[in-house]
Amino acid sequence: MRKSGYLFAVGALALGFVVVILGAYTRLVHAGLGCPDWPGCYGFLGVPRSDTAIQLAEMRFPDDPVEAFKAWAEMIHRYAAGILGLVILGLALMSLRQKRVPGYPVGLSFGLLLLVVCQALFGMWTVTLKLWPQVVTAHLLGGFATLSLLMLLCLRLHGGFHPMGPAKAIGKLRFLARLTLLVVIAQITLGGWTSTNYAAVACVDFPTCHGEWWPEMDFAAGFHLLHEIGPNYLGGMLLGEGRTAIHFTHRLGAIVTSLFVLVLAWKLMDRRMPRLAGLLTLVLITQVGLGITNVLAHLPLAVAVAHNAVGATLLLVVVAINYRLRAPAADAIFSTERSSSRLASR
């Protein structure tokens, strides 16, 4: 049965998805430093609009002239993220009132709240450290993690997705699903590193790169994790070979991820779970198609944002599959309790 707060959690999940998309849009239109300070914008609560406010803003930040479009893109993302934080706080407080309900995810609710606080810190560091790739990538991963935990919260509160069969019967499938989840997370991390280092168009042809199957690459530079703190990383600091190495690794990761996802879909079909298998396959094909389009069309904004959105969807589907294949021990206990109460009533 659905537990209290389910619809509230679904709303939070939808809002979290919007926040992830807004974050991708902000990054792709190069608006990550649209407001050079945090949490305000040029010292104001909102974007400075009047001539007097703009003059004051440019006096405060003489090296960062006001660009209204970029500033609004950044602030709308912040406003949405702030609202999401308040919603998650509400879910955590609600869970305290339900703490005596068997199986209510109190720990998960407060874990989400802690993650959102960390996300706020990474959002601040993204600005104050001038888009340092390590922080921006961590901020992106934190957004995907928040979305995943919200999905898990919705599934826990729904109460209708029971585990599939005895543990021994699906042990191998469960292991494959967990492994696929790790591979998808790794690929999302590579995608984030590609984006934060502005390597998405390092190769402009497909399936080759610069007309070669193995182009000239500098992996040491591309995956150097100790970049200097201080420079403005807007637009990226890497040379061509470093960006090519990142882009090409992301392509290889896409191949590995596709293989794992397709094998998982095939195994799900074998276990008579065609809907999950079909959804997983459809999302994968869409994501691969968007990735190829990004390369051939030189990163059109709508396609690039959609690539982020479908990547998030793929992660959520794999999270849902792992939840569906979870160990049945807890459900068996609750089932026994229900059966015993029915017998007692008779």
Buried (B, 14 or more C-beta within 10 A) or exposed (E): EEBEBBEBBBBBBEBBBBBBBBBBBBBBBBBBBBBBBBEBBBBBEBBBEEEEBBEBBBEBBEEBEBBEEBBBBBBBBBEBBBBBBEBBBBBBEBBEEBEEEEBBBBEBBBBBBEBBEBBBEBBBBBBEBBBBBBBBBBBBBBBBBBBBBBBBBBBBBBBEBEBBEEEEEBEEBBEBBBEBBEBBBEBBBBBBBBBBBBBBBBBEEEEEBBEEEEBEBBBEBBBEEEBEEEEBBEEBBBEBBBBBBBBBBBBEBBEEBBEBBBEBBEBBBEBEBEEBBEBBBBBBBBBBBBBBBBBEEEBEEEBBBBBBBBBBBBBBBBBBBBBBBBEBEEBEEEEEEEEEEEEEEE
